[in-house]
């Protein structure tokens, strides 16, 4: 796996850093699931954000 540039910096992410991050994430997921947490799979194309028309967002007079 090649080194990749970290956005917004001149540093490069090393393969070891990426692997450590992946391992840390897997450990956090295992801990979450072990504590009774549930991971909900969201279907592709479905947003978790409710749709609010811009006109209602901007109406702060009410």
Secondary structure per residue as TSV (DSSP state, phi and psi in degrees):
chain	resnum	aa	ss	phi	psi
A	1	X	-	360.0	126.5
A	2	X	-	-74.9	157.8
A	3	X	-	-70.6	144.1
A	4	X	E	-123.3	151.6
A	5	X	E	-76.3	136.3
A	6	X	-	-82.4	123.9
A	7	X	T	-55.2	132.8
A	8	X	T	82.3	11.9
A	9	X	S	-147.1	168.6
A	10	X	S	-94.4	-0.7
A	11	X	-	-77.5	159.2
A	12	X	E	-115.2	139.2
A	13	X	E	-81.8	127.6
A	14	X	-	-88.3	160.1
A	15	X	H	-60.4	-38.0
A	16	X	H	-63.5	-41.2
A	17	X	H	-63.3	-43.7
A	18	X	H	-64.0	-40.6
A	19	X	H	-67.0	-40.3
A	20	X	H	-63.6	-42.7
A	21	X	H	-61.7	-42.7
A	22	X	H	-64.0	-43.7
A	23	X	H	-63.8	-41.5
A	24	X	H	-62.3	-42.3
A	25	X	H	-63.7	-43.4
A	26	X	H	-61.8	-38.7
A	27	X	H	-65.6	-40.8
A	28	X	H	-65.2	-40.1
A	29	X	H	-63.9	-44.7
A	30	X	H	-62.3	-40.3
A	31	X	H	-65.5	-43.0
A	32	X	H	-61.2	-47.9
A	33	X	H	-66.9	-36.5
A	34	X	H	-65.5	-28.2
A	35	X	T	-86.2	8.1
A	36	X	T	95.5	6.6
A	37	X	-	-70.3	155.9
A	38	X	-	-126.5	133.8
A	39	X	-	-97.9	120.2
A	40	X	-	-94.8	126.1
A	41	X	-	-87.8	123.8
A	42	X	-	-95.5	128.6
A	43	X	-	-60.5	146.4
A	44	X	T	-60.0	135.7
A	45	X	T	91.1	-7.7
A	46	X	-	-97.0	131.8
A	47	X	-	-95.5	145.5
A	48	X	S	-85.3	-6.8
A	49	X	S	-94.4	127.9
A	50	X	-	-69.3	146.6
A	51	X	-	-80.6	122.3
A	52	X	-	-126.1	116.9
A	53	X	-	-57.2	146.1
A	54	X	H	-56.8	-36.7
A	55	X	H	-62.6	-33.5
A	56	X	H	-77.4	-32.6
A	57	X	H	-64.6	-39.9
A	58	X	H	-80.3	-15.5
A	59	X	-	-81.2	93.7
A	60	X	-	-105.8	8.5
A	61	X	-	-81.7	-15.6
A	62	X	-	-88.9	360.0
